[in-house]
C-alpha cells in the first residue's frame, strides 16, 4: 500500500510539472514579439529600420500582436486603431511630441498587462519652415512662421544677423516672433538643440518683382490714410468698389510700355522651367472676397495673347472665398499652375501681365495687392 501511494504521488508530481511546463510554453508562445520595423510603402518593404522620425508611419512586423492595446515610443503613447492591429503587424505613427524620457525602445502592452520591449530610436526633427503668413512684416510687429518641430530653446536669425524675440509657439507648428530692428530681406535661420534650418522662402522677398504698384493701374495707393491698409513695400494697388456680375475691372494691365524695366524682371528659367518656381503676391481684404473671380494672365510674351488665350484656358482663376480680415498675407501658387496655355515664350523685351475681376456674382470689393513676383521654390 505504501509503495502504491509513493508511485501515485510521484506520478502526480510529474504530471503537475508537465502541466506547468506546457502552460509556460504556451504562454511564451503567445507573447507578442516584434521581428522588425519597416515603412508601410510596399516599394520600401525590404528596408528594415532601426530608427524613425517623429510622425513617421511605420509597420511593426512580428507575431502574437493581435492582443496589443498600447504602443509606446520612449515615454510617449502612440495612437493605434484596432483596424490596423493583426496577429503579425501593427501600423502606427511615431508620436510627434518630444519625449521627456528617452530609453530608445518600443514598448507593447497587451490586454492582460503583459509588456514586451524592442530596441528602436526616434530621431527628433530639426526645425521645418513651410511658409510665412506674410513675408512682409514691419519692424516690431509679429511675424508668423508655419512649419513643425519648433522646440525651445531656439534662436531665430534674420539675414543680416538680427535675432528675433519669440512671442509664442502653438503646438510646435506655429511660431510667432517679433521682427527685430535690422532684419534684412533674405532667408530666416532657426536653430534648436536638434538642428538648424534655413528657409527656402525669403523675408520681405524683393526678388523678381514684375508688378509693384508703381504704374499700370487706376487704383494705386501712394499715401495710405487712416483706415487704409498700411504700405508694406511702397505703393500698392487697392480696388474698392462694387463690381457687378461679369463686369470687368482690372487691378493692373500692361506690358513693357507700361511697367518698364519691371516687366523684364523675371529669369528666363522661370518661363522654360516653371515647375521650379512659385508665383507669389501679398493680399489684404478689408471686405471678404466672396463672389465673382480674380483672373490672372501673367508673363505673356505679347499683348495680343490677352484676348487670344482668354477664352481658351489661358487664365489662372483664383476663386473665392478668401478673407484676410484686414491683414496682409502672402499667397503662394506653383508657377506651373499659373502659366496656362501658350504665349509664355522667353521675351527679352519684357512681359505682359494683368489681373482682372471678371466672373459670376456681384462683389463689394475692398482688396489690396502688392509685390507680384516669381521666385525659386527651393534655395538648393
C-alpha positions as CSV (number, residue, x, y, z in Angstrom):
1,X,0.0,0.0,0.0
2,X,2.8,2.4,0.9
3,X,4.5,1.6,-2.4
4,X,1.3,2.3,-4.3
5,X,1.0,5.6,-2.5
6,X,4.5,6.6,-3.4
7,X,4.1,5.7,-7.1
8,X,0.8,7.7,-7.2
9,X,2.4,10.7,-5.5
10,X,5.3,10.6,-7.9
11,X,3.0,10.5,-10.9
12,X,1.1,13.4,-9.6
13,X,4.3,15.4,-9.2
14,X,5.4,14.5,-12.8
15,X,2.0,15.3,-14.2
16,X,1.8,18.6,-12.3
17,X,5.3,19.6,-13.6
18,X,4.3,18.7,-17.1
19,X,1.1,20.8,-16.9
20,X,3.0,23.8,-15.6
21,X,5.7,23.3,-18.2
22,X,3.2,23.1,-21.0
23,X,1.3,26.2,-19.7
24,X,4.5,28.2,-19.5
25,X,5.5,27.1,-23.1
26,X,2.0,28.1,-24.4
27,X,2.1,31.4,-22.6
28,X,5.6,32.1,-24.0
29,X,4.4,31.1,-27.5
30,X,1.5,33.6,-27.1
31,X,3.8,36.5,-26.0
32,X,4.0,39.4,-28.5
33,X,7.2,39.8,-30.4
34,X,8.5,42.3,-32.9
35,X,10.8,40.8,-35.5
36,X,11.5,44.0,-37.4
37,X,10.2,47.5,-38.3
38,X,9.7,48.8,-41.8
39,X,8.0,51.5,-43.8
40,X,4.4,50.9,-45.0
41,X,5.2,51.7,-48.6
42,X,5.3,48.4,-50.4
43,X,8.2,49.7,-52.6
44,X,10.3,50.0,-49.4
45,X,9.1,46.9,-47.6
46,X,12.6,45.3,-47.8
47,X,14.1,48.3,-46.0
48,X,14.3,47.5,-42.3
49,X,14.5,50.3,-39.8
50,X,16.4,50.8,-36.5
51,X,15.2,54.4,-36.1
52,X,12.5,56.7,-37.5
53,X,11.5,60.4,-37.3
54,X,8.6,62.0,-35.5
55,X,5.3,61.4,-37.0
56,X,6.6,58.8,-39.4
57,X,4.1,56.0,-40.3
58,X,5.6,52.5,-39.5
59,X,4.7,48.9,-39.7
60,X,5.7,46.7,-36.7
61,X,6.1,43.2,-38.0
62,X,6.1,40.2,-35.7
63,X,3.9,37.6,-34.1
64,X,1.1,37.4,-31.5
65,X,0.4,41.1,-31.8
66,X,-3.3,40.9,-32.1
67,X,-3.9,41.5,-28.3
68,X,-1.8,44.7,-28.2
69,X,-3.7,47.5,-26.5
70,X,-0.9,50.1,-26.2
71,X,2.2,51.0,-28.2
72,X,4.8,53.4,-26.7
73,X,7.9,55.1,-28.2
74,X,10.1,56.1,-25.3
75,X,7.6,57.6,-22.8
76,X,5.1,58.7,-25.5
77,X,2.0,56.7,-26.2
78,X,1.2,56.2,-29.9
79,X,-2.3,56.1,-31.3
80,X,-3.4,52.6,-32.6
81,X,-6.6,51.7,-34.4
82,X,-7.9,48.1,-33.9
83,X,-8.3,48.0,-37.7
84,X,-4.5,48.1,-38.1
85,X,-3.6,45.6,-35.4
86,X,-3.4,42.0,-36.6
87,X,-1.6,38.9,-35.4
88,X,1.5,39.7,-37.5
89,X,1.5,43.5,-37.8
90,X,0.7,46.9,-36.2
91,X,0.6,50.1,-38.2
92,X,1.1,53.3,-36.3
93,X,2.7,56.7,-36.3
94,X,5.6,57.7,-34.2
95,X,4.4,60.4,-31.8
96,X,5.2,63.9,-32.9
97,X,6.0,65.3,-29.4
98,X,9.4,65.3,-27.8
99,X,9.8,62.5,-25.2
100,X,10.7,63.6,-21.7
101,X,12.3,60.2,-21.0
102,X,14.4,58.5,-23.6
103,X,15.0,54.8,-23.5
104,X,15.2,54.1,-27.2
105,X,12.6,51.4,-27.1
106,X,9.2,50.5,-28.4
107,X,7.0,49.1,-25.7
108,X,3.9,46.9,-26.3
109,X,1.3,46.4,-23.7
110,X,-1.3,43.6,-24.2
111,X,-4.8,43.1,-22.8
112,X,-3.6,41.2,-19.7
113,X,-1.0,43.8,-18.9
114,X,2.0,42.0,-20.3
115,X,4.8,44.1,-21.6
116,X,7.2,43.5,-24.5
117,X,10.1,45.8,-25.5
118,X,12.0,46.3,-28.7
119,X,15.1,48.4,-29.2
120,X,14.3,51.3,-31.5
121,X,15.4,55.0,-31.7
122,X,13.3,58.1,-32.5
123,X,15.0,60.9,-34.3
124,X,13.9,64.4,-33.1
125,X,13.3,66.6,-36.1
126,X,15.2,69.8,-36.9
127,X,13.1,72.9,-37.5
128,X,11.0,72.8,-40.6
129,X,9.7,76.0,-42.1
130,X,6.9,75.7,-44.7
131,X,5.8,79.3,-45.1
132,X,5.2,82.7,-43.5
133,X,1.7,84.0,-43.1
134,X,3.0,87.2,-44.5
135,X,6.6,87.6,-45.8
136,X,6.2,91.4,-45.4
137,X,6.0,92.4,-41.7
138,X,7.2,95.8,-40.2
139,X,9.9,96.0,-37.6
140,X,8.4,95.5,-34.1
141,X,5.3,93.6,-35.5
142,X,4.5,89.9,-35.1
143,X,5.6,87.6,-37.9
144,X,4.1,84.1,-38.1
145,X,6.0,81.1,-39.5
146,X,4.2,77.9,-40.2
147,X,6.1,74.6,-40.0
148,X,7.0,72.0,-37.5
149,X,9.5,70.9,-34.8
150,X,9.7,74.4,-33.3
151,X,11.2,73.4,-29.9
152,X,12.7,75.7,-27.4
153,X,15.4,76.7,-26.6
154,X,15.5,78.2,-30.1
155,X,17.2,81.1,-31.9
156,X,15.6,82.8,-34.9
157,X,18.0,84.8,-37.0
158,X,17.2,87.1,-40.0
159,X,19.5,87.8,-42.9
160,X,21.9,90.5,-41.6
161,X,22.3,88.8,-38.2
162,X,19.4,90.3,-36.2
163,X,17.8,87.9,-33.9
164,X,14.0,87.8,-33.2
165,X,12.2,87.6,-29.9
166,X,9.9,84.6,-29.6
167,X,6.3,85.7,-28.8
168,X,4.6,82.3,-28.8
169,X,4.7,78.8,-30.1
170,X,1.5,76.9,-30.9
171,X,1.6,73.1,-30.9
172,X,5.3,73.2,-32.1
173,X,3.9,74.1,-35.5
174,X,3.1,77.9,-35.5
175,X,5.9,80.2,-34.4
176,X,5.2,83.9,-33.7
177,X,8.1,86.2,-33.5
178,X,8.8,89.9,-33.1
179,X,10.6,91.3,-36.2
180,X,13.8,92.9,-34.9
181,X,15.5,96.1,-35.9
182,X,18.0,95.4,-38.7
183,X,16.1,92.4,-40.2
184,X,17.1,92.4,-43.9
185,X,15.4,90.8,-46.9
186,X,16.5,87.1,-47.2
187,X,16.1,83.7,-45.7
188,X,15.4,83.1,-42.0
189,X,17.5,80.6,-40.0
190,X,16.1,78.7,-37.0
191,X,18.3,76.7,-34.6
192,X,17.3,74.3,-31.9
193,X,19.0,71.6,-29.9
194,X,18.0,69.2,-32.7
195,X,19.4,71.0,-35.7
196,X,19.5,74.2,-37.8
197,X,17.4,75.1,-40.9
198,X,17.4,78.0,-43.4
199,X,14.1,78.8,-45.0
200,X,13.5,78.4,-48.7
201,X,11.3,81.5,-48.6
202,X,12.6,85.0,-48.1
203,X,11.5,87.5,-45.5
204,X,10.5,90.7,-47.4
205,X,11.2,89.0,-50.6
206,X,12.3,91.6,-53.2
207,X,13.3,89.2,-55.9
208,X,11.9,89.3,-59.5
209,X,9.0,91.6,-58.7
210,X,7.3,92.3,-62.1
211,X,4.3,94.3,-60.8
212,X,4.8,96.5,-57.8
213,X,2.1,99.1,-57.9
214,X,4.4,101.8,-59.3
215,X,2.3,102.1,-62.5
216,X,-0.1,100.2,-64.8
217,X,-3.2,100.6,-62.6
218,X,-6.0,103.1,-61.9
219,X,-6.1,102.0,-58.3
220,X,-2.6,102.9,-57.0
221,X,-2.2,103.9,-53.3
222,X,0.8,106.1,-52.6
223,X,-0.1,107.6,-49.2
224,X,-2.4,105.4,-47.1
225,X,-4.7,107.3,-44.8
226,X,-6.5,106.3,-41.6
227,X,-8.3,103.1,-42.0
228,X,-6.4,102.1,-45.1
229,X,-4.1,99.1,-45.2
230,X,-0.6,100.0,-44.3
231,X,2.0,100.1,-47.0
232,X,4.4,97.2,-46.8
233,X,6.7,97.9,-49.8
234,X,6.0,101.4,-51.2
235,X,2.9,101.8,-53.4
236,X,0.2,99.1,-53.5
237,X,-3.0,98.6,-55.6
238,X,-6.4,98.8,-53.9
239,X,-9.7,98.1,-55.6
240,X,-12.6,99.5,-53.5
241,X,-15.8,99.4,-55.5
242,X,-19.0,97.4,-56.2
243,X,-18.4,95.1,-59.1
244,X,-21.4,93.6,-60.8
245,X,-21.6,90.0,-62.0
246,X,-19.5,89.6,-65.2
247,X,-18.4,93.3,-65.1
248,X,-14.7,93.9,-66.0
249,X,-12.3,95.6,-63.6
250,X,-8.5,95.5,-64.0
251,X,-6.3,95.7,-60.9
252,X,-3.4,96.1,-63.4
253,X,-2.9,95.7,-67.1
254,X,0.1,96.3,-69.4
255,X,3.5,95.3,-70.7
256,X,6.9,96.8,-71.2
257,X,5.5,100.1,-72.4
258,X,3.6,100.4,-69.0
259,X,5.7,98.5,-66.4
260,X,9.1,99.4,-67.9
261,X,12.1,97.6,-66.6
262,X,9.9,95.7,-64.1
263,X,8.3,93.8,-66.9
264,X,11.7,92.2,-67.6
265,X,12.4,91.4,-64.0
266,X,11.9,87.6,-64.5
267,X,14.5,85.0,-65.1
268,X,14.3,83.1,-68.4
269,X,14.5,79.8,-66.5
270,X,11.1,80.6,-64.9
271,X,9.5,80.6,-68.4
272,X,11.3,77.4,-69.6
273,X,11.0,75.5,-66.2
274,X,8.0,76.9,-64.4
275,X,7.8,73.8,-62.2
276,X,10.9,75.1,-60.3
277,X,9.3,78.4,-59.3
278,X,6.4,79.9,-57.3
279,X,4.2,82.8,-58.1
280,X,3.7,85.0,-55.1
281,X,2.0,88.2,-54.1
282,X,0.6,89.9,-51.0
283,X,-3.2,90.5,-50.4
284,X,-5.2,92.4,-47.9
285,X,-9.0,92.2,-47.8
286,X,-10.9,94.7,-45.7
287,X,-14.1,93.1,-47.1
288,X,-14.3,89.4,-47.9
289,X,-13.6,88.3,-51.4
290,X,-16.7,86.1,-51.6
291,X,-18.0,86.3,-55.1
292,X,-17.0,86.9,-58.8
293,X,-13.5,85.8,-59.7
294,X,-9.9,87.0,-59.7
295,X,-8.2,86.1,-63.0
296,X,-4.5,86.2,-63.7
297,X,-2.8,86.4,-67.1
298,X,0.9,87.0,-66.3
299,X,4.2,86.9,-68.2
300,X,2.7,86.7,-71.7
301,X,5.2,87.4,-74.5
302,X,2.9,89.7,-76.4
303,X,-0.2,91.9,-75.8
304,X,-2.4,90.0,-78.2
305,X,-2.1,86.9,-76.0
306,X,-4.5,88.5,-73.5
307,X,-7.5,88.1,-75.8
308,X,-6.2,85.2,-77.9
309,X,-5.9,82.9,-74.9
310,X,-8.5,84.3,-72.5
311,X,-11.4,82.1,-73.7
312,X,-9.2,79.0,-74.4
313,X,-7.9,78.2,-71.0
314,X,-5.0,80.6,-70.8
315,X,-6.2,82.1,-67.5
316,X,-5.5,81.2,-63.9
317,X,-8.7,81.6,-61.8
318,X,-8.2,82.3,-58.1
319,X,-11.7,81.5,-56.8
320,X,-13.4,82.9,-53.7
321,X,-13.8,82.8,-50.8
322,X,-10.8,84.4,-49.1
323,X,-10.7,86.9,-46.3
324,X,-7.5,88.2,-44.5
325,X,-9.6,90.4,-42.2
326,X,-7.6,93.5,-42.8
327,X,-4.1,91.9,-42.5
328,X,-1.5,91.4,-45.2
329,X,-1.0,87.7,-46.2
330,X,1.3,86.1,-48.7
331,X,-0.3,83.9,-51.4
332,X,1.8,81.2,-53.0
333,X,0.9,79.3,-56.2
334,X,3.1,76.9,-58.1
335,X,4.1,78.8,-61.3
336,X,3.2,75.8,-63.5
337,X,-0.4,76.3,-62.4
338,X,-0.4,79.9,-63.4
339,X,1.3,79.8,-66.8
340,X,-1.6,78.1,-68.5
341,X,-1.8,77.7,-72.3
342,X,0.6,79.1,-74.9
343,X,2.0,82.6,-75.0
344,X,4.8,82.3,-72.5
345,X,7.9,82.3,-74.6
346,X,11.1,84.0,-73.4
347,X,11.0,87.6,-74.4
348,X,14.0,89.9,-73.7
349,X,11.9,93.0,-74.3
350,X,9.6,92.2,-71.3
351,X,6.3,90.6,-70.5
352,X,2.6,91.5,-70.4
353,X,0.5,90.9,-67.3
354,X,-2.9,91.7,-66.0
355,X,-5.2,90.8,-63.0
356,X,-8.9,91.3,-63.6
357,X,-12.1,90.8,-61.7
358,X,-14.5,89.0,-64.1
359,X,-16.9,86.3,-63.1
360,X,-20.2,85.3,-61.7
361,X,-21.7,87.1,-58.7
362,X,-21.7,90.8,-57.5
363,X,-18.7,91.6,-55.4
364,X,-18.5,94.5,-52.9
365,X,-14.7,94.7,-53.2
366,X,-12.1,96.2,-50.9
367,X,-9.0,94.3,-51.9
368,X,-5.4,95.4,-51.9
369,X,-2.5,93.6,-53.6
370,X,1.3,94.1,-53.9
371,X,4.6,92.6,-54.9
372,X,3.8,90.2,-57.8
373,X,6.9,88.1,-58.2
374,X,8.3,84.8,-59.4
375,X,10.8,83.1,-57.1
376,X,12.6,79.7,-56.8
377,X,10.7,77.1,-54.8
378,X,13.9,76.0,-53.1
379,X,17.3,77.6,-52.2
380,X,19.0,74.4,-53.3
